């Protein structure tokens, strides 16, 4: 809901633009708030939930407040506890400060038991939960379109497949499920319509909006982007009550300043950073002297994308080249879908279905555009140089063609990485495993897929993989299984080996459901079973029995080439290692990202002269120092994907 007012003259608005830049500089200088380490000890006491309980890749978690400060709650099972709720918790607390979901904490509370739960009595919390529940009831049962529609309405992405979440990010459309200014405006408008006579007159609408904003913030689970947008709206509404009209730059500057003072931890939150910078970009783009609806819309979109590009490069390493065009196509679909969905949720149910159809069109666009060129730092710098010339030096625009063309060519023509016959590539996919095997003549096998569907697909594209003969899921954990969903959606697959019973995770369940829909053969290999991949031969060595731990039940494969062998050990721990004590290989893929779950004697007895640790940035302390020391003492060289990128192992020659 907006009110028209005369634009402030440049002499008034420019200081606020400078103020916005100063606030952002202060945010950067403040950096991440620090927390003192928490002493390791047994814990029992009352905890206040600062966030909802989330189902993470490695189990449920939340952020909570205890007497010692803010902690990460590592929960045994999920539950309905949400922000503002309290409970008596017993467990073990300790560890170093870190971040979870962009939120700082001073340590980890490993929760063993939760009891004596007290629900939050704060009215906006309860009203927000009712509103969110209304959305969930209206959209259940979820399909891809309805899941995305929930993201449009209240920022709920929990029902969107991880592959689609990543497609939204890589196509530049992720901000549509990060509830922000347009959603807040829609909420205020619908609130005024529903309130009827209570909202007649600008002052009444302002009071109604100020009362409704906390409810919407609670319904969207206090996401940083909606907090920023709601504070901007609240300042504007408060100004309206007192007859003060504030310009957009003033609203942005004041809201950021207020939020940084109230919660310095927001400065470390990627969502908040992107929200603030994108809003600034929109304001700049809106001032661009473009004529026509399409050109003005493109200018606004381009302004936002240029503004967030440095942050995207810093946090994610790439920027979608054609994101402004994709956003121009998606924005009308999202707007109509969100509006129709909101009206449908309020009470006119038949509109929910067409709203979900439009959301599915957005998903289709995201899936298509996620494979389009991505700009890295070098290509972005070239494109930015050309754009700067165009903007500042009109007479030299012809010279801008060269850097722009170079950036586009670099982005679109990326040479394939090389992997020869008889070679194994341990891919750098972050905190997890993904191992590509080349048998020659276009024959490939893939062992695990890492935690990121889009990242593994991108890595396979880099190696020129167009089809996979054999896929092996070693075990059910998300850092091995989740990425395979992207592979299954993208590439032809022959056979899948998996032996997971009785273990199951959300990631493995989603993968097996997808494989069934795609008609891919899934088989449980037995010990001794072989697969001829041309220049490589694969032999199954484990699991030799059922294990209580999914890690121990990893499929273990000995890969043999013309001259050397490599043991792909999954995440096996001491129990499985004791059952596989006779295994020998020239190269060892170190189990479980080098965690302290291996038997040092087993690591030595394998007899490898090269050990590869597939690991990424993590809060678990992987790899631990003694594992590396043990391997090096045994005569093995140790390579890590987080330090050297992909590790190529040639098994065809010595």
C-alpha positions as CSV (number, residue, x, y, z in Angstrom):
1,X,0.0,0.0,0.0
2,X,1.5,3.3,-1.0
3,X,0.6,7.0,-1.1
4,X,1.7,9.3,-3.9
5,X,3.8,12.2,-2.9
6,X,6.1,14.7,-4.7
7,X,9.6,13.5,-5.2
8,X,12.2,15.2,-3.1
9,X,14.7,17.4,-4.9
10,X,18.2,16.1,-5.5
11,X,19.6,18.4,-2.9
12,X,17.5,16.6,-0.2
13,X,17.7,13.0,-1.4
14,X,21.5,12.9,-2.2
15,X,22.5,13.2,1.5
16,X,20.3,10.2,2.2
17,X,22.0,8.3,-0.6
18,X,25.3,9.1,1.0
19,X,23.9,8.1,4.4
20,X,22.8,4.7,2.9
21,X,26.3,4.2,1.6
22,X,27.8,5.1,5.0
23,X,25.5,2.7,6.8
24,X,26.5,0.0,4.5
25,X,30.2,0.8,5.1
26,X,29.6,0.6,8.8
27,X,27.9,-2.7,8.4
28,X,30.9,-4.0,6.5
29,X,33.3,-2.7,9.2
30,X,31.3,-4.2,12.0
31,X,31.6,-7.5,10.3
32,X,30.5,-10.6,12.2
33,X,29.6,-10.2,15.8
34,X,31.9,-12.2,18.1
35,X,30.8,-14.6,20.8
36,X,33.0,-16.0,23.6
37,X,33.6,-19.8,23.5
38,X,31.3,-21.7,25.8
39,X,32.9,-24.1,28.3
40,X,32.3,-27.8,27.5
41,X,30.0,-29.3,30.2
42,X,26.8,-31.1,30.9
43,X,23.8,-28.8,30.5
44,X,20.3,-28.7,32.0
45,X,18.2,-25.5,31.9
46,X,15.6,-23.5,30.2
47,X,16.3,-22.5,26.6
48,X,14.4,-19.8,24.6
49,X,14.1,-20.6,20.9
50,X,15.4,-17.6,18.8
51,X,14.5,-19.3,15.5
52,X,12.1,-22.0,14.4
53,X,13.2,-25.6,14.4
54,X,14.6,-26.4,11.0
55,X,15.2,-29.8,9.3
56,X,18.8,-29.4,8.1
57,X,20.9,-31.7,6.0
58,X,22.4,-33.3,9.1
59,X,19.3,-33.3,11.3
60,X,17.0,-30.8,13.0
61,X,18.5,-27.6,14.5
62,X,17.6,-24.2,15.9
63,X,19.2,-21.2,17.5
64,X,18.5,-20.7,21.2
65,X,19.4,-18.5,24.1
66,X,20.8,-19.9,27.3
67,X,22.4,-18.2,30.3
68,X,25.8,-18.3,28.7
69,X,24.6,-16.7,25.5
70,X,23.3,-17.8,22.1
71,X,23.9,-21.5,21.1
72,X,23.2,-23.8,18.1
73,X,20.7,-26.5,19.3
74,X,21.7,-29.8,17.7
75,X,18.4,-31.8,18.1
76,X,17.8,-35.5,18.0
77,X,14.4,-35.0,16.4
78,X,12.4,-32.2,14.9
79,X,9.3,-30.7,16.5
80,X,6.9,-27.8,16.5
81,X,9.0,-25.5,18.7
82,X,9.4,-22.1,17.1
83,X,10.6,-18.6,17.8
84,X,9.7,-17.4,21.3
85,X,8.9,-20.9,22.7
86,X,10.9,-22.1,25.7
87,X,11.7,-25.6,27.1
88,X,13.8,-27.3,29.7
89,X,16.7,-28.9,27.8
90,X,19.3,-31.5,28.9
91,X,22.4,-32.3,27.0
92,X,26.0,-31.2,26.5
93,X,27.1,-27.7,25.7
94,X,30.4,-26.4,24.4
95,X,32.5,-25.7,21.3
96,X,33.7,-22.7,19.4
97,X,31.7,-19.7,18.1
98,X,30.3,-20.1,14.6
99,X,27.3,-19.5,12.3
100,X,24.2,-21.4,11.4
101,X,21.8,-20.1,8.8
102,X,23.7,-16.8,8.8
103,X,23.1,-16.4,12.6
104,X,26.0,-16.2,15.0
105,X,26.3,-18.4,18.1
106,X,28.8,-19.1,20.8
107,X,28.8,-22.9,20.7
108,X,26.7,-26.0,20.3
109,X,24.2,-27.5,22.7
110,X,23.9,-31.2,21.8
111,X,20.3,-31.8,23.0
112,X,19.4,-35.2,24.5
113,X,16.0,-34.4,26.0
114,X,13.4,-31.6,25.7
115,X,10.5,-31.3,28.1
116,X,8.3,-28.7,29.9
117,X,7.6,-26.8,26.7
118,X,6.0,-23.3,27.1
119,X,4.5,-21.8,24.0
120,X,5.1,-18.1,23.2
121,X,2.3,-15.9,24.4
122,X,3.4,-12.9,22.3
123,X,0.3,-12.1,20.2
124,X,2.1,-11.5,16.9
125,X,3.8,-14.9,17.2
126,X,0.4,-16.6,17.7
127,X,-1.3,-14.6,14.9
128,X,1.6,-15.2,12.6
129,X,1.4,-19.0,13.2
130,X,-2.3,-18.9,12.4
131,X,-1.6,-17.0,9.2
132,X,1.1,-19.4,8.2
133,X,-1.1,-22.4,9.0
134,X,-3.8,-20.9,6.9
135,X,-1.4,-20.8,3.9
136,X,-0.3,-24.4,4.6
137,X,-3.9,-25.7,4.8
138,X,-4.9,-24.0,1.6
139,X,-1.9,-25.3,-0.4
140,X,-1.8,-28.9,1.0
141,X,-1.2,-31.4,-0.6
142,X,1.9,-29.8,-2.1
143,X,3.1,-30.3,-5.6
144,X,6.0,-28.3,-7.2
145,X,3.8,-25.3,-8.1
146,X,2.1,-25.1,-4.7
147,X,5.4,-25.5,-2.9
148,X,6.8,-22.5,-4.8
149,X,3.6,-20.6,-4.2
150,X,4.2,-21.0,-0.4
151,X,7.6,-19.5,-1.0
152,X,6.0,-16.5,-2.8
153,X,3.4,-16.0,0.0
154,X,5.3,-16.5,3.3
155,X,8.8,-17.5,2.3
156,X,8.3,-21.2,3.1
157,X,10.7,-23.2,0.9
158,X,10.6,-26.4,3.0
159,X,8.5,-28.2,0.5
160,X,10.5,-27.1,-2.6
161,X,13.0,-29.8,-3.8
162,X,16.6,-28.8,-3.2
163,X,17.3,-29.1,-6.9
164,X,14.6,-26.4,-7.6
165,X,15.9,-24.2,-4.9
166,X,19.3,-24.3,-6.5
167,X,17.8,-23.7,-10.0
168,X,16.1,-20.6,-8.6
169,X,19.4,-19.4,-7.3
170,X,21.4,-20.1,-10.4
171,X,18.8,-18.5,-12.6
172,X,18.7,-15.4,-10.5
173,X,15.2,-15.9,-9.3
174,X,15.8,-16.9,-5.6
175,X,14.8,-13.5,-4.4
176,X,11.2,-14.2,-5.3
177,X,11.0,-16.7,-2.4
178,X,12.9,-14.3,0.0
179,X,9.8,-12.3,1.1
180,X,10.5,-8.6,0.7
181,X,9.1,-5.3,-0.2
182,X,6.5,-6.3,-2.8
183,X,5.2,-9.0,-0.5
184,X,4.8,-6.6,2.3
185,X,3.0,-4.1,0.1
186,X,0.7,-6.8,-1.1
187,X,0.0,-7.9,2.5
188,X,-0.8,-4.3,3.6
189,X,-3.1,-3.9,0.6
190,X,-5.0,-7.1,1.2
191,X,-5.2,-6.2,4.9
192,X,-6.8,-2.9,4.1
193,X,-9.3,-4.6,1.8
194,X,-10.2,-7.2,4.4
195,X,-10.5,-4.6,7.1
196,X,-13.1,-2.7,5.0
197,X,-14.4,0.4,6.8
198,X,-11.6,0.2,9.5
199,X,-9.1,1.1,6.8
200,X,-10.9,4.2,5.4
201,X,-8.5,7.1,5.4
202,X,-4.7,7.2,5.3
203,X,-4.2,7.5,9.1
204,X,-6.4,4.5,9.8
205,X,-4.6,2.5,7.1
206,X,-1.3,3.5,8.8
207,X,-2.5,2.3,12.2
208,X,-3.9,-0.9,10.7
209,X,-0.6,-1.5,8.8
210,X,1.5,-0.9,11.9
211,X,-0.6,-3.5,13.8
212,X,-0.4,-6.0,11.0
213,X,3.3,-5.9,10.1
214,X,4.5,-7.8,13.2
215,X,2.0,-10.6,12.3
216,X,3.3,-10.9,8.8
217,X,6.9,-10.9,10.0
218,X,6.1,-13.7,12.4
219,X,4.2,-15.6,9.6
220,X,7.3,-15.4,7.4
221,X,9.5,-16.7,10.3
222,X,11.4,-13.5,10.8
223,X,13.4,-13.8,7.6
224,X,16.0,-10.9,7.3
225,X,14.6,-9.6,4.0
226,X,11.1,-9.3,5.3
227,X,12.3,-7.7,8.5
228,X,14.1,-5.1,6.5
229,X,11.1,-4.5,4.2
230,X,8.7,-4.4,7.2
231,X,10.8,-1.9,9.1
232,X,10.9,0.3,6.0
233,X,7.2,0.1,5.8
234,X,6.7,0.8,9.5
235,X,8.8,3.9,9.3
236,X,6.8,5.1,6.3
237,X,3.5,4.4,8.1
238,X,4.7,6.1,11.2
239,X,5.7,9.1,9.2
240,X,2.3,9.2,7.6
241,X,0.7,9.3,11.1
242,X,2.6,12.5,11.9
243,X,2.3,14.0,8.4
244,X,5.9,13.3,7.4
245,X,6.6,11.9,4.0
246,X,10.0,10.1,3.7
247,X,11.8,9.4,0.5
248,X,12.8,5.8,-0.4
249,X,16.5,6.4,0.3
250,X,15.6,7.8,3.7
251,X,13.5,4.8,4.5
252,X,16.3,2.4,3.5
253,X,18.9,4.2,5.4
254,X,16.9,4.5,8.6
255,X,15.7,0.9,8.5
256,X,19.2,-0.4,8.1
257,X,20.6,1.8,10.8
258,X,17.8,0.7,13.2
259,X,18.2,-3.0,12.5
260,X,22.0,-2.9,12.8
261,X,21.8,-1.3,16.2
262,X,19.1,-3.7,17.4
263,X,20.7,-6.8,16.0
264,X,24.3,-6.5,14.9
265,X,24.2,-10.2,13.9
266,X,22.2,-9.3,10.8
267,X,25.4,-7.9,9.3
268,X,26.6,-11.5,8.8
269,X,23.4,-12.7,7.3
270,X,23.7,-13.2,3.5
271,X,19.9,-12.7,3.1
272,X,20.0,-9.4,4.8
273,X,23.0,-8.2,2.9
274,X,21.4,-9.1,-0.5
275,X,18.1,-7.6,0.5
276,X,19.7,-4.2,1.4
277,X,21.9,-4.0,-1.6
278,X,19.2,-5.2,-4.0
279,X,16.8,-2.5,-2.7
280,X,19.5,0.1,-3.2
281,X,20.0,-1.2,-6.8
282,X,16.2,-1.0,-7.5
283,X,16.2,2.6,-6.3
284,X,19.1,3.4,-8.6
285,X,17.6,1.6,-11.5
286,X,14.2,3.3,-11.0
287,X,16.0,6.7,-11.6
288,X,17.5,5.6,-14.9
289,X,16.1,7.7,-17.7
290,X,14.5,4.8,-19.6
291,X,11.4,5.2,-21.6
292,X,8.6,2.6,-22.0
293,X,7.3,0.1,-19.5
294,X,9.6,-2.7,-20.6
295,X,12.8,-0.6,-20.6
296,X,12.0,0.8,-17.2
297,X,11.3,-2.7,-15.8
298,X,14.6,-3.9,-17.3
299,X,16.4,-0.9,-15.8
300,X,15.1,-1.7,-12.3
301,X,15.9,-5.3,-12.7
302,X,19.4,-4.6,-14.0
303,X,20.0,-2.1,-11.2
304,X,19.2,-4.8,-8.6
305,X,21.3,-7.5,-10.3
306,X,24.4,-5.2,-10.7
307,X,24.1,-4.2,-7.1
308,X,24.0,-7.8,-5.7
309,X,26.6,-9.2,-8.2
310,X,29.7,-8.5,-6.0
311,X,28.0,-10.3,-3.0
312,X,26.9,-13.2,-5.2
313,X,30.5,-13.6,-6.4
314,X,31.8,-13.4,-2.9
315,X,29.3,-15.9,-1.4
316,X,28.6,-18.2,-4.3
317,X,31.4,-17.7,-6.8
318,X,29.2,-16.9,-9.9
319,X,26.5,-14.5,-11.2
320,X,23.8,-15.5,-13.8
321,X,24.7,-13.7,-16.9
322,X,21.1,-13.4,-18.2
323,X,19.5,-12.9,-14.9
324,X,17.9,-9.5,-15.8
325,X,16.2,-11.0,-18.8
326,X,15.0,-14.0,-16.8
327,X,13.7,-11.7,-14.1
328,X,11.9,-9.6,-16.7
329,X,10.1,-12.7,-17.9
330,X,9.4,-14.1,-14.4
331,X,8.3,-11.0,-12.6
332,X,4.8,-10.7,-14.1
333,X,4.2,-14.5,-13.5
334,X,5.3,-14.1,-9.9
335,X,3.2,-11.0,-9.3
336,X,0.0,-12.6,-10.7
337,X,0.7,-15.9,-9.0
338,X,1.3,-14.3,-5.6
339,X,-1.8,-12.0,-5.9
340,X,-4.1,-14.9,-7.0
341,X,-2.6,-17.2,-4.4
342,X,-3.1,-14.7,-1.6
343,X,-6.8,-14.1,-2.6
344,X,-7.2,-17.8,-2.8
345,X,-5.8,-18.4,0.7
346,X,-8.0,-15.6,2.2
347,X,-11.1,-17.4,1.0
348,X,-11.6,-17.7,-2.7
349,X,-10.1,-21.2,-3.0
350,X,-10.5,-21.7,-6.8
351,X,-7.8,-19.2,-7.4
352,X,-5.2,-21.4,-5.7
353,X,-5.0,-23.8,-8.7
354,X,-4.2,-21.2,-11.4
355,X,-1.8,-19.5,-9.0
356,X,0.1,-22.8,-8.6
357,X,0.1,-23.3,-12.4
358,X,1.8,-19.9,-12.8
359,X,4.3,-20.8,-10.1
360,X,5.1,-24.0,-12.1
361,X,5.8,-21.8,-15.1
362,X,8.3,-19.9,-13.0
363,X,9.9,-23.2,-12.0
364,X,10.2,-24.3,-15.6
365,X,11.8,-21.0,-16.4
366,X,14.2,-21.4,-13.5
367,X,15.2,-25.0,-14.4
368,X,15.8,-23.9,-18.0
369,X,17.8,-20.8,-17.1
370,X,19.9,-22.5,-14.4
371,X,22.0,-24.1,-17.1
372,X,22.6,-20.8,-18.9
373,X,26.1,-19.0,-18.6
374,X,27.4,-18.0,-15.2
375,X,29.8,-15.1,-14.8
376,X,32.9,-15.7,-12.7
377,X,35.0,-12.9,-11.2
378,X,37.1,-12.3,-14.3
379,X,34.2,-12.3,-16.8
380,X,32.1,-10.1,-14.5
381,X,35.0,-7.6,-14.2
382,X,35.1,-7.4,-18.1
383,X,31.4,-6.9,-18.3
384,X,31.4,-4.3,-15.6
385,X,34.2,-2.4,-17.3
386,X,32.2,-2.3,-20.5
387,X,29.1,-1.2,-18.7
388,X,31.0,1.6,-16.9
389,X,32.2,2.9,-20.2
390,X,28.7,2.9,-21.6
391,X,27.4,4.7,-18.5
392,X,30.1,7.3,-18.0
393,X,31.7,7.9,-21.4
394,X,29.0,7.9,-24.1
395,X,31.6,8.9,-26.8
396,X,33.6,5.7,-26.1
397,X,30.7,3.3,-26.2
398,X,32.1,1.6,-29.2
399,X,35.1,0.6,-27.2
400,X,32.9,-1.0,-24.6
401,X,32.0,-3.7,-27.1
402,X,35.4,-5.4,-26.6
403,X,35.2,-6.1,-22.8
404,X,31.5,-6.9,-23.0
405,X,32.1,-9.4,-25.8
406,X,35.1,-10.9,-24.0
407,X,33.0,-11.4,-20.8
408,X,30.2,-13.0,-22.7
409,X,32.6,-15.3,-24.6
410,X,34.4,-16.3,-21.4
411,X,31.0,-17.1,-19.7
412,X,29.6,-19.1,-22.6
413,X,32.6,-20.9,-24.0
414,X,34.3,-22.7,-21.1
415,X,36.6,-25.5,-22.1
416,X,35.9,-28.9,-20.6
417,X,38.2,-30.2,-17.9
418,X,40.3,-33.2,-18.9
419,X,39.8,-36.7,-17.5
420,X,41.6,-39.5,-19.3
421,X,40.6,-43.2,-19.6
422,X,41.5,-45.1,-16.4
423,X,41.3,-41.9,-14.3
424,X,39.3,-41.0,-11.2
425,X,38.4,-37.4,-10.3
426,X,37.5,-36.7,-6.7
427,X,35.4,-33.6,-7.3
428,X,35.3,-30.5,-5.2
429,X,31.6,-30.3,-4.3
430,X,31.9,-28.9,-0.8
431,X,31.3,-30.8,2.4
432,X,30.6,-34.3,0.9
433,X,31.7,-36.8,-1.7
434,X,31.3,-37.0,-5.5
435,X,33.8,-39.2,-7.4
436,X,33.8,-39.4,-11.2
437,X,35.4,-42.5,-12.9
438,X,36.3,-42.5,-16.6
439,X,36.6,-45.9,-18.4
440,X,37.3,-44.2,-21.8
441,X,35.1,-44.0,-24.9
442,X,32.6,-41.8,-23.1
443,X,31.9,-44.4,-20.4
444,X,31.6,-42.9,-16.9
445,X,30.6,-44.0,-13.4
446,X,29.7,-41.6,-10.5
447,X,30.1,-42.5,-6.9
448,X,27.9,-40.2,-4.8
449,X,26.8,-36.7,-5.7
450,X,27.7,-34.3,-2.9
451,X,25.3,-32.0,-1.1
452,X,24.5,-29.6,-4.0
453,X,22.5,-30.7,-7.0
454,X,23.5,-27.8,-9.2
455,X,27.2,-27.9,-8.3
456,X,27.6,-31.6,-9.2
457,X,25.8,-31.1,-12.5
458,X,28.0,-28.1,-13.3
459,X,31.1,-30.2,-12.5
460,X,30.0,-33.0,-14.7
461,X,29.3,-30.6,-17.6
462,X,32.9,-29.2,-17.1
463,X,34.2,-32.8,-17.8
464,X,32.0,-33.2,-20.8
465,X,29.9,-36.0,-19.2
466,X,26.7,-36.5,-21.3
467,X,25.6,-39.9,-19.8
468,X,26.5,-42.0,-16.8
469,X,26.7,-45.8,-17.0
470,X,26.7,-46.5,-13.3
471,X,25.8,-44.4,-10.3
472,X,26.6,-45.5,-6.8
473,X,24.9,-44.1,-3.7
474,X,27.3,-45.3,-0.9
475,X,24.8,-44.4,1.9
476,X,21.8,-42.2,2.7
477,X,23.3,-39.0,4.2
478,X,22.5,-35.8,2.3
479,X,26.2,-34.9,1.7
480,X,26.3,-37.9,-0.6
481,X,22.7,-38.3,-1.8
482,X,21.3,-34.9,-2.3
483,X,23.4,-33.9,-5.4
484,X,22.4,-37.1,-7.2
485,X,18.9,-35.8,-7.6
486,X,20.2,-33.1,-9.9
487,X,22.2,-35.7,-11.9
488,X,19.1,-37.9,-12.3
489,X,17.1,-35.0,-13.5
490,X,19.7,-33.9,-16.0
491,X,21.6,-36.8,-17.5
492,X,20.7,-40.3,-18.8
493,X,21.6,-43.0,-16.3
494,X,22.0,-46.7,-16.8
495,X,22.0,-48.4,-13.4
496,X,22.1,-47.3,-9.8
497,X,23.8,-49.3,-7.0
498,X,22.4,-48.7,-3.5
499,X,22.2,-50.8,-0.4
500,X,20.7,-48.6,2.2
501,X,18.1,-50.7,4.1
502,X,17.0,-50.1,6.9
503,X,18.4,-46.5,6.9
504,X,16.5,-43.6,5.3
505,X,16.8,-39.8,5.2
506,X,14.8,-37.2,3.4
507,X,17.5,-36.9,0.8
508,X,17.6,-40.6,0.1
509,X,13.8,-40.9,0.1
510,X,13.5,-38.1,-2.4
511,X,16.2,-39.6,-4.6
512,X,14.6,-43.1,-4.7
513,X,11.2,-41.6,-5.5
514,X,12.7,-39.6,-8.3
515,X,14.5,-42.7,-9.6
516,X,11.3,-44.7,-9.6
517,X,9.5,-41.9,-11.5
518,X,12.3,-41.8,-14.1
519,X,12.3,-45.6,-14.5
520,X,16.0,-46.0,-13.5
521,X,17.1,-49.5,-12.4
522,X,18.2,-49.6,-8.8
523,X,20.1,-52.7,-7.6
524,X,21.7,-53.7,-4.3
525,X,25.1,-55.1,-5.1
526,X,26.6,-58.0,-3.2
527,X,30.2,-58.3,-2.0
528,X,32.4,-59.5,-4.8
529,X,30.1,-58.1,-7.6
530,X,32.1,-56.5,-10.4
531,X,31.5,-53.8,-13.0
532,X,33.6,-53.5,-16.1
533,X,34.0,-49.8,-17.1
534,X,36.5,-50.3,-19.8
535,X,39.8,-49.1,-18.5
536,X,38.6,-49.5,-15.0
537,X,37.2,-52.4,-13.1
538,X,35.0,-51.9,-10.0
539,X,34.7,-54.6,-7.3
540,X,32.2,-54.3,-4.3
541,X,34.0,-55.0,-1.0
542,X,31.3,-53.9,1.5
543,X,29.1,-53.7,3.4
544,X,29.6,-57.2,4.6
545,X,26.6,-57.1,6.9
546,X,23.9,-54.7,8.3
547,X,25.1,-51.9,10.5
548,X,23.4,-49.6,13.0
549,X,25.2,-46.6,11.5
550,X,24.4,-45.5,8.0
551,X,28.1,-44.5,7.6
552,X,29.3,-48.1,8.4
553,X,26.8,-49.4,5.8
554,X,28.5,-47.5,3.0
555,X,29.1,-49.3,-0.2
556,X,32.9,-49.8,-0.4
557,X,34.4,-50.2,-3.9
558,X,37.9,-51.2,-5.0
559,X,38.7,-49.5,-8.4
560,X,41.5,-51.1,-10.4
561,X,43.2,-49.6,-13.5
562,X,46.0,-50.7,-15.6
563,X,48.7,-49.9,-13.0
564,X,47.2,-48.8,-9.7
565,X,44.2,-49.3,-7.5
566,X,42.0,-46.9,-5.4
567,X,39.7,-47.7,-2.5
568,X,36.5,-45.7,-2.4
569,X,35.5,-46.1,1.2
570,X,32.4,-44.0,1.6
571,X,32.0,-42.9,5.2
572,X,32.8,-46.2,6.9
573,X,33.8,-46.0,10.6
574,X,35.6,-48.2,13.0
575,X,33.0,-51.1,13.0
576,X,33.0,-51.5,9.2
577,X,36.7,-50.9,9.0
578,X,37.3,-53.8,11.4
579,X,35.3,-56.1,9.1
580,X,37.4,-54.9,6.1
581,X,40.9,-55.1,7.6
582,X,42.4,-57.0,4.7
583,X,41.8,-54.3,2.1
584,X,44.9,-52.8,0.3
585,X,45.1,-50.1,-2.3
586,X,47.6,-47.6,-3.8
587,X,45.2,-44.7,-3.3
588,X,42.7,-44.2,-0.5
589,X,39.6,-41.9,-0.5
590,X,39.7,-41.1,3.2
591,X,36.4,-42.0,4.9
592,X,34.0,-39.4,6.3
593,X,35.8,-36.2,5.2
594,X,38.7,-37.1,7.5
595,X,36.6,-37.2,10.7
596,X,37.8,-38.7,13.9
597,X,35.7,-41.8,13.2
598,X,38.4,-44.0,11.7
599,X,40.7,-46.6,13.2
600,X,44.3,-45.2,12.8
601,X,45.6,-48.7,12.3
602,X,43.2,-49.3,9.5
603,X,44.2,-46.1,7.8
604,X,47.8,-47.2,7.9
605,X,47.2,-50.8,6.9
606,X,45.5,-49.9,3.6
607,X,49.1,-49.1,2.5
608,X,48.2,-46.1,0.3
609,X,50.9,-43.8,-1.0
610,X,48.2,-41.2,-1.8
611,X,45.2,-40.2,0.4
612,X,42.5,-37.9,-0.8
613,X,40.1,-36.1,1.5
614,X,36.9,-34.9,0.0
615,X,35.9,-32.0,2.3
616,X,34.5,-28.5,2.2
617,X,34.0,-25.6,4.6
618,X,32.3,-27.0,7.7
619,X,31.6,-26.6,11.4
620,X,32.5,-30.1,12.3
621,X,36.3,-29.7,12.4
622,X,36.8,-32.0,9.4
623,X,39.5,-33.2,8.7
624,X,40.9,-33.7,12.2
625,X,44.7,-33.3,12.6
626,X,45.5,-36.8,13.8
627,X,44.0,-38.4,10.7
628,X,46.3,-36.4,8.4
629,X,49.3,-37.0,10.7
630,X,48.6,-40.8,10.7
631,X,48.4,-40.9,6.9
632,X,51.5,-38.9,6.4
633,X,53.4,-41.0,9.0
634,X,52.4,-44.1,7.0
635,X,54.1,-42.6,3.9
636,X,51.1,-41.3,2.1
637,X,50.8,-37.9,0.5
638,X,47.5,-36.1,1.5
639,X,45.5,-34.0,-0.9
640,X,42.3,-32.1,0.0
641,X,39.6,-30.9,-2.3
642,X,38.9,-27.8,-0.1
643,X,42.5,-26.6,-0.7
644,X,43.3,-27.9,-4.2
645,X,40.0,-28.3,-5.9
646,X,39.4,-31.5,-7.9
647,X,41.9,-34.2,-7.3
648,X,42.8,-36.3,-10.4
649,X,44.1,-39.8,-9.9
650,X,45.5,-41.7,-12.9
651,X,45.2,-45.5,-12.3
652,X,46.3,-46.4,-15.8
653,X,49.9,-45.5,-15.3
654,X,52.3,-45.5,-12.4
